[in-house]
Amino acid sequence: QGTWTREATGIDRDLLAVATSPDGAEVLAVGAQGAAVFRQKGAWRTIELGTTQTLRGATWTRDHGWVVCGDGGSLLAWSGKEARPLGPEGLPDLRAVSWSPRGGLVAVGAQGTVVHVAKGGAATVRTPVRGTLTGVASGPVTWAVGERGMILACDPDCRVVRSGTERDLHAVTHDPGGTQAWAVGDEGTLLVLDPVEQRVRDTLAGEPGPLLAG
């Protein structure tokens, strides 16, 4: 087992999302008022992404470099030197972003928004549900979760999956092979998702209180 070590990032604003490179050597963390810090060779440095909007999601992609999303429809790609916008203007607040070789880049957020950005940069925006989507995980199937037990399975079109709960779901993740996924939410809600049948396979009893990250 490893140990946790506190590291100073050099900023005092809240950090709300973190992403790592595939080899774990580099880390990007983002947060309130456009805060962004990058860890490389064991040291953190502040970077400028060209926004003061609060950033709530981050991911590494092979297609676009580092990608972050957040309030005001912020969806930005950072190459390591400069940031550039992705997707169309006028998007609502975005809450989470994820990438996989098969699923591509997907960001989700308010008003049931699902944004898919192709490798070449073309964006498709869908609103298959009402309410805010708060978590996304790209894989063989891209899962999105949100308020009042909302679950979407996208491959690439999105379909609503019955969750069996009205509790808010906050995050979703899957195993490296994409053979199983888990969604978590309020009151210890923990759902096991089946990517083959695109359904909830099982509901597990969690600890009291909200589960916020997958």
C-alpha positions in Angstrom: 0.0 0.0 0.0 1.1 3.5 -0.8 1.0 6.6 1.4 -0.7 10.0 0.9 1.5 13.1 0.9 0.3 16.6 1.1 1.6 18.8 -1.8 1.5 22.6 -2.1 0.1 23.8 -5.5 0.8 27.5 -5.0 -2.8 28.7 -5.2 -5.5 29.2 -2.6 -8.6 28.7 -4.7 -10.8 25.5 -4.5 -9.8 22.8 -6.9 -12.8 20.8 -8.1 -11.5 18.3 -10.7 -8.3 16.4 -11.5 -7.0 14.4 -14.4 -3.8 12.3 -15.0 -1.9 11.3 -18.1 -2.0 7.6 -18.9 1.4 7.0 -17.4 0.6 9.0 -14.3 3.6 11.3 -14.7 1.5 14.5 -15.3 -1.5 15.8 -13.5 -3.9 18.7 -14.2 -6.2 20.1 -11.5 -8.8 22.9 -12.1 -11.3 24.8 -10.0 -12.8 28.0 -8.9 -12.5 31.2 -11.0 -10.5 29.4 -13.7 -7.9 28.1 -11.3 -5.5 25.6 -13.0 -2.3 23.9 -11.9 -0.2 21.4 -13.6 2.2 18.8 -12.0 5.2 17.7 -14.0 8.5 16.1 -12.8 7.2 16.2 -9.2 6.5 20.0 -9.2 3.3 22.0 -9.5 3.0 25.2 -11.5 0.1 27.6 -12.2 -1.1 27.7 -15.8 -3.4 30.1 -17.6 -6.4 28.7 -19.5 -7.9 32.0 -20.5 -11.0 31.9 -18.4 -12.3 33.1 -15.0 -15.3 30.7 -15.1 -15.3 28.0 -12.5 -14.0 24.8 -14.0 -15.6 21.5 -12.8 -14.3 18.7 -15.0 -10.9 17.7 -16.5 -9.6 14.8 -18.6 -6.7 13.7 -20.7 -7.3 12.9 -24.4 -5.3 11.5 -27.2 -7.2 13.6 -29.7 -7.2 17.0 -28.1 -4.6 17.0 -25.3 -5.9 18.1 -21.9 -9.6 19.1 -21.9 -11.5 21.0 -19.1 -15.1 22.1 -18.8 -17.1 24.3 -16.5 -19.5 27.2 -15.9 -20.7 29.3 -18.8 -20.4 26.4 -21.2 -16.6 26.4 -20.9 -15.0 23.6 -22.9 -11.3 24.1 -23.5 -8.4 22.1 -24.8 -4.9 22.7 -23.5 -1.9 21.5 -25.5 0.6 22.2 -22.7 1.3 25.7 -24.1 -2.0 27.3 -24.9 -5.7 26.8 -24.5 -8.3 26.9 -27.2 -12.1 26.5 -27.2 -13.8 23.3 -28.2 -17.5 23.0 -29.2 -20.0 25.6 -30.1 -20.8 28.8 -28.3 -23.8 29.2 -26.1 -23.5 26.0 -24.2 -25.0 25.8 -20.6 -22.9 25.1 -17.6 -20.9 21.9 -18.0 -20.2 19.6 -15.0 -18.0 16.8 -16.2 -15.9 15.6 -19.2 -14.5 12.3 -20.2 -12.6 10.6 -23.1 -11.9 7.1 -24.5 -10.6 5.8 -27.8 -14.1 4.4 -28.7 -16.4 6.9 -27.0 -14.4 10.0 -27.9 -14.7 13.2 -26.0 -18.0 13.7 -24.1 -19.0 16.6 -21.8 -22.3 16.8 -19.9 -24.0 19.5 -17.9 -27.1 21.6 -17.3 -30.4 21.2 -19.2 -29.6 17.6 -20.0 -26.8 18.6 -22.3 -24.5 16.0 -23.9 -21.7 17.4 -26.1 -19.7 15.0 -28.2 -16.5 16.3 -29.9 -15.0 14.2 -32.7 -11.3 13.8 -33.3 -11.3 16.5 -35.9 -13.1 18.9 -33.7 -16.7 18.7 -35.0 -19.2 18.9 -32.1 -22.6 17.3 -31.7 -24.9 18.6 -29.0 -27.9 16.6 -27.7 -30.4 17.1 -24.9 -31.9 13.7 -24.4 -33.2 14.4 -20.8 -34.2 17.4 -18.7 -32.3 18.3 -15.6 -28.6 18.5 -14.9 -26.1 15.7 -15.8 -23.3 15.7 -13.3 -21.0 12.8 -14.2 -19.7 11.0 -17.3 -17.4 8.1 -18.1 -16.4 7.2 -21.6 -15.6 3.7 -22.6 -17.1 1.0 -24.9 -20.4 2.6 -23.7 -20.4 6.2 -22.5 -22.4 6.5 -19.3 -23.8 9.8 -18.0 -25.6 10.3 -14.7 -27.4 13.2 -13.0 -30.3 14.5 -10.9 -33.2 12.4 -9.8 -31.5 9.1 -10.7 -31.0 10.0 -14.4 -28.7 7.5 -16.3 -27.9 7.7 -20.0 -26.0 5.0 -22.1 -24.5 6.5 -25.3 -23.1 4.3 -28.1 -23.1 6.8 -29.8 -26.8 7.7 -29.6 -28.0 8.2 -26.0 -30.8 6.2 -24.4 -32.4 6.6 -21.0 -31.6 3.7 -18.6 -34.1 3.0 -15.7 -32.1 3.5 -12.5 -34.8 2.5 -10.0 -34.0 5.5 -7.8 -35.0 9.2 -7.5 -31.9 10.0 -5.6 -29.4 12.4 -7.3 -26.4 10.7 -8.9 -23.1 12.5 -8.8 -20.5 10.5 -10.6 -19.9 7.4 -12.7 -16.8 5.3 -13.5 -15.9 2.0 -15.1 -13.2 -0.6 -15.0 -10.3 -0.4 -17.4 -11.8 -2.9 -19.8 -15.2 -1.3 -19.7 -16.9 -4.5 -18.6 -18.6 -3.0 -15.6 -19.4 0.5 -14.4 -20.6 2.1 -11.1 -22.7 5.1 -10.4 -22.8 6.8 -7.0 -25.1 9.4 -5.4 -27.1 10.6 -2.4 -27.8 8.5 0.7 -25.0 6.1 -0.2 -26.5 5.1 -3.5 -24.2 2.7 -5.4 -25.4 1.2 -8.7 -23.6 -1.5 -10.8 -24.1 -0.9 -14.5 -24.0 -3.5 -17.3 -22.5 -2.0 -20.6 -23.5 -5.0 -22.7 -27.2 -4.9 -21.8 -27.1 -1.2 -21.0 -29.0 -1.5 -17.7 -28.6 -1.4 -13.9 -27.3 -4.8 -12.9 -27.4 -4.4 -9.2 -28.0 -1.8 -6.4 -25.6 -2.1 -3.5 -26.0 -0.7 0.0 -23.6 2.1 0.6 -22.6 4.2 3.7 -25.0 6.8 4.9 -24.5 10.2 3.3 -23.8 11.3 -0.3 -21.2 9.6 -2.5 -19.7 12.3 -4.7 -17.0 10.7 -6.8 -16.5 7.5 -8.7 
